[in-house]
């Protein structure tokens, strides 16, 4: 089932869009520590993320795509937005292992179209995933606060 044409959402061209109802597994993790040869920008970003709650310094999302073990992945990084399709039968087992080891936290979210237009603020991992899932989040929300919103522990503003 396809959603309304993109032109209804003020697009310049008329293309069908994907359904707004989609299950996303939102993954909260810590980025890897930069190696010795990492650029100054990467090392500074790592230092800027240190005050955030451990285990909640980055967020990305995956969604099942088709019957043959494909997963649509959205990983907003500091310098790029990685969107791709993973072809793997081990995605869920690897994710379960990371959660069991305390390296990741996962929330299943049914994406929905927001009721009104939302200003998403800075291009951060949180703003991108909030926009993707239709979750209410302010322009300066941290991954921890997004997690609390998605799990119902914190009411939207």
HUCOR-V310810 format. One record per backbone hydrogen bond with DSSP energy under -0.5 kcal/mol. NH is the residue of the N-H (numbers start at 1). CO is the residue of the C=O. E is the energy in kcal/mol with one decimal. If there is no record, write none. Layout:
nh:NH co:CO e:E
nh:NH co:CO e:E
This chain:
nh:3 co:17 e:-1.6
nh:6 co:15 e:-3.1
nh:8 co:5 e:-1.8
nh:9 co:6 e:-2.0
nh:10 co:7 e:-1.3
nh:11 co:6 e:-1.1
nh:15 co:13 e:-0.9
nh:17 co:4 e:-0.6
nh:22 co:20 e:-0.8
nh:22 co:111 e:-0.5
nh:24 co:109 e:-3.0
nh:25 co:62 e:-3.5
nh:26 co:24 e:-0.8
nh:26 co:107 e:-3.1
nh:27 co:25 e:-0.5
nh:27 co:60 e:-3.0
nh:28 co:26 e:-0.5
nh:28 co:105 e:-3.3
nh:29 co:27 e:-0.5
nh:29 co:58 e:-2.2
nh:30 co:103 e:-0.5
nh:38 co:35 e:-1.7
nh:43 co:39 e:-2.1
nh:44 co:40 e:-2.7
nh:45 co:41 e:-2.3
nh:46 co:42 e:-2.1
nh:47 co:43 e:-1.9
nh:48 co:44 e:-2.3
nh:49 co:45 e:-1.7
nh:50 co:46 e:-0.8
nh:50 co:47 e:-0.5
nh:52 co:49 e:-1.6
nh:56 co:53 e:-2.1
nh:57 co:29 e:-1.1
nh:58 co:29 e:-1.8
nh:60 co:27 e:-2.1
nh:61 co:74 e:-2.4
nh:62 co:25 e:-2.0
nh:63 co:72 e:-2.1
nh:65 co:70 e:-2.7
nh:71 co:86 e:-2.3
nh:72 co:63 e:-3.2
nh:73 co:84 e:-3.3
nh:74 co:61 e:-2.9
nh:75 co:82 e:-3.2
nh:77 co:75 e:-0.7
nh:77 co:80 e:-2.9
nh:82 co:75 e:-2.4
nh:82 co:80 e:-0.6
nh:83 co:81 e:-0.6
nh:84 co:73 e:-2.1
nh:86 co:71 e:-3.4
nh:86 co:84 e:-0.5
nh:88 co:69 e:-1.9
nh:88 co:86 e:-0.7
nh:94 co:90 e:-2.7
nh:95 co:91 e:-2.3
nh:96 co:92 e:-2.8
nh:97 co:93 e:-2.1
nh:98 co:94 e:-2.1
nh:99 co:95 e:-2.3
nh:100 co:96 e:-2.8
nh:101 co:97 e:-1.9
nh:102 co:99 e:-1.3
nh:103 co:98 e:-2.5
nh:104 co:98 e:-1.1
nh:105 co:28 e:-1.9
nh:107 co:26 e:-2.2
nh:109 co:24 e:-3.1
nh:109 co:107 e:-0.5
nh:111 co:22 e:-3.4
nh:111 co:109 e:-0.9
nh:112 co:133 e:-1.6
nh:120 co:118 e:-0.6
nh:122 co:139 e:-0.6
nh:124 co:122 e:-1.7
nh:128 co:124 e:-2.2
nh:129 co:125 e:-2.3
nh:130 co:126 e:-2.7
nh:131 co:127 e:-2.2
nh:132 co:128 e:-2.4
nh:133 co:129 e:-2.2
nh:134 co:130 e:-1.4
nh:135 co:130 e:-1.6
nh:141 co:138 e:-1.3
nh:144 co:56 e:-0.5
nh:146 co:142 e:-2.2
nh:147 co:143 e:-2.5
nh:148 co:144 e:-2.2
nh:149 co:145 e:-2.2
nh:150 co:146 e:-2.6
nh:151 co:147 e:-1.9
nh:152 co:149 e:-0.8
nh:153 co:148 e:-2.0
nh:154 co:148 e:-1.4
